[in-house]
Amino acid sequence: MDDKIRIAVVDDNAPQRFILSKLLEKDYSVETFESGDAFLASTGGFDIALLDIGMPGLDGYDTCRALRQQPGGDAMTVVFVSAHDTAEDRIAAYEAGGDDYLLKPVAAHELRHKLGGIVAHRQAIRTLSLQSNSARVLVQRAFSKVGDLGLVVDALRKLAAQGSHEGVTELFIGILNAWDLNGAVRVITPKGQIDRTTDGPLSPLAASVLATRRDTGHLFEFGSRALVTYPRIAILIHNLPTDEPDRRASLREHLSTLAECADLRIRDLDALNTPQGPASDGGNPLATLGQTLAQIAEQGRDNLAQAQHLLVEPLENLERALDSMSLTDIQRAYLDDLFKAAQDDLHRYFDRAADIDLEFRELVGRLLRSAGNGH
């Protein structure tokens, strides 16, 4: 019995506790609790907790957060059990510190399969930890001499040289390992997504979190966990150092910088791998460049006209408003001189801008004529 994996079933529903206990007691050492408070007050020592979300008093989310604050609480695998299956529910479960998610009513085969995978994963992690302990110490010593900044510079250099989406993904896994961070990386490609983790298979809950919030560059933190997202890459971290604020801040900054650069590199790879269309003006590099420059020139003229309106008209309005003010001749003469100097400066600026625009349009015209004549 002592050698069995210990599982805590936490649920306010007595029939549910009974069913789960009966399903598991043959293969595991099971103890049941009717509330989150009772579970947290126990002596602990569990390997896995099946944690109901909708409980009166301390709900499942708060129970998990409190567990993670207890000594050794991070080592326990928490599987949330809920009747709800929305993206918001799964994200909330992850942010609270959960490792996986099961839907009620729980099917016996699904429960056994899920727990079997968790147990195998935990045992693999223990074995890997023992085997790599000596190597990890050597790696940590080496990187402590080089410093984080040196690693970032080296990573940026390697990132610029990457020629495939897989290469970018593996590079990021190497970065996480170098910083002793556990997590996952997802790279989005035109053909699908590439997922890699630092320690075993990607859990369904982690996968659902990686799939969210990829519209813009953001970093989200929840306890020791963090999610860095960009349109083409997402990085999930499980173990940011909570007891080293300076180190934590440094890692956040480095990860965000590297993720943004990786997103740009992936964009370039997407462009390089996109098949070109049939020969036309769009397939002629000179024609394409000329059309782009022509659009820029048109936008520049619009901006120049808008600037004239925004700068000149207020000055003229202000000058007219002065006529209604009781100013002495000396005051009015002084202000007139200021207005004249400002208007002269603006006219010189806009005249120069018009000359530059003319030169630019002539250059674009020559470029388009060259494209039309072939090269």
Buried (B, 14 or more C-beta within 10 A) or exposed (E): EEEBBBBBBBBBBEEBBEBBBEBBEEBBBBBBBBBBBBBBEEEBEBBBBBBBBBBEEBBBBBBBBBBBEEEEBBEBBBBBBBEBEEEEBBBBBBBBBBBBBBBBEBEEEEBEEBBEBBBEBBEEEEEEEEEEEEEEEEBEEEBEEEEBEEBBEEBBEBBEEBEEBEBBBBBBBBBBBBBEBBBBBBBBBEEEBBBBBBBBBBBEBBBBBBBBBBEEBBBBBBBBBBBBBBEBBBBBBBBBBEEEEEEBEBBBEBBBBBBBBBBBBBEEBBEEEEEEEEEEEEEBEBBBBBBEBBEEBEEBBEEBEEBBEEBBEEBEEEBEEEEEEEEEEEEEEEBEEEBEEBBEEBEEBBEEBEEEBEEBBEEBEEBBEEBEEEE
